[in-house]
Amino acid sequence: MDRFTVPTRYWHALDDGRVQCDVCPRACKLHDGQRGLCFVRERQGDGIVLTSYGRSSGFCVDPVEKKPLNHFLPGSSIFSFGTAGCNLACRFCQNWDISKSREIDTLADAASPEAIAAAAKSLGCRSVAFTYNDPTIFLEYASDVADACHDVGLQAVAVTAGYICPEPRADFYAHLEGANVDLKGFTEDFYRHVCGGGLAAVLDTLEYLKHETSVWFELTTLLIPGLNDSDSELDAMTSWVVEHLGPDVPMHFTAFHPDFKMLDRLPTLPDTLSRARRIALANGVRHAYTGNVHDVDGQSTYCPACGARVIERDWYVVGAYRLDDTGHCQVCGTQLPGVFDGSPGGWGARRRPVTIGRVAREDAR
């Protein structure tokens, strides 16, 4: 077993000699030497190991709004990284070169949890994001990184599809302060035939996050023309969110572009995103956003009490800001939902690729 391979907890032996992975509802049943669909969890001997601990497909400093998170330390920078593989099989995956990788050489950068936390701190980030591929499949590594971040005063965020079983879910989210969950559609048919998963498990995760944790989370739906963008589906989705999660959970409707195995679909029109936002607002969602387009009105945050524009945004750039340090509207005093701590950051739309070793050398000068 090499230094990037570690034992895991969430599995059990079956009577037929196979071992079942219990991290996600896919429940991969493995013979010795087999890997699950995620690619990074493998049966070795009598158990299942994680083969990507301490290895990443790359590190980058992003605006937190890119995750997207609009109510979590606005304007700040977030240290982002992922590994390889995924436990879903979305035909439209926008990060398929990472999430669908079957080459361990994709994991070109190596870093311990402590090195990641130190690099993020030295670069002025306020949080670290597990993103690009789903952290569910590397939860042991992500959890250790989150703990190392807490030790230096940083927060931890997961960008995830929420396709995870209850026991590992409780373990993983206990390490986090924030999450963006991809609610990919609102029918079992879409999840089954387009994503290779199931909707019910994702909805269960969302209710768990809302009612059993203090994790701040926002939702993202990539709208694909003709597949998950009908008025009826958007009406059902947004009504469910208000009824089961409440009106304060932000929803992001983002634009699809043809990629991976879905090159035959047209890009999403801006009008589709605006229509989805209108449906959400009409159903009681207080904070609905458009994404991947220029739309200041659809990307800005408004006070739900007085209607004042309290955070102006254009793509990932924060403009006029009318909240106090704890997130109260400066016009009427209403507390906005989210994580607000001090004045907004000024990171803007920059994206800075990072090499951990280089950061350490520069920081030592």
C-alpha positions, 0 to 999 in steps of 0.5 A: 500500500503506497502513501496515497492509499488509506483504509476506509470505514464504510463497507461491509462483507457480503456472503458471496465473498464480495465487499460492498462499498457503503459510501453512496447509494450506488453500493458497488460490490467488489471482488479483490482488485476491483474499483467502484464506479468512482474509480478511486475506491478499490477493494484490496484484500478484505476491505476497501481503500481510498487510492487518491489520499493526498493527491489532487488534479490541481489547485486554484484560488477562485472567487467564492461566488464561482462555487457558486456561493452568494451568501457565504463570505461574499467577495472572498477568495476560496482555495479550490481543489479536486481529485479524480473520479465521480460516483455519478455518470452525468452525460453533460458533465462540465468537468468530465476530464477530471470527474471521468478520469481513469488515469491516476496520472491525472492526479499530478499534484500531491499535498498533505492536509496541512500543506493545503491549509498552510497554502490557502492561509498564506494566499489570503483565502478565507475558505477551502473548497472540495470541488471539480469532482465530488468530495463524497468519493474522497471524504477521508481526505476532504475531512482531514483537509477541513480539520487542518483548515480549522486549525489555521482559522479557515472554513471548509466547503463542499461542492457536491451532488449530495449522492451519499448514504446517511452514515458517511454523510453525517461523518463528512458534513460534521467537518464542513461550514458550507456546501453547494449542492447540485440539484440536477433535475427534479425527476427520477427519470432524469437522474436515472437516464442522464445522471446514472443516480437517483433523486430521492437520495439527494432530496434526503441529503438536502433535508438532512442538511437543513434540519440536522446540521448548521452547514450553510448550503445553496443549490445549483441546477444546470438547465439543459434545453428540453431535459430539465427546464420545463415550467412544470418541473421548475415549478415542482422543484422550487415549490418543494424547496420552499416547503421542505427547506424553507424560503431562504435557501438560495437557488442558482440556475446556470447555463449549460454548454454542450460537453462530454456525451451531450454535444447534440444539445444547444446552449441554454438561452439567458431567457431560460435562466430568467424564466426559472428565476421568475418561477422560483421567486413566484413560488416563494424562494427569496434568493434566486440567481442566474449563472454563467451569463451577464445578468446584474439583476439576476445575480445580485442579492436583494433584501427580502424585506425592503427590496433594496439591492444589497449586493450587486454582482456581475458574474463573480465581481461584487459591486455596490454592497449595502450590508453591515459586517454581520449581514444586516441590510443597511436600509432596513436592518433585516438580517440576510441568511448566510455567513457574513463576517466583516466587509466584503472581499475584493477578489473579483473574477480572478482565477489563480492556479497554484502549485503547493510547493511554490507557495511554500517557497514563496511564503518562506522568503 
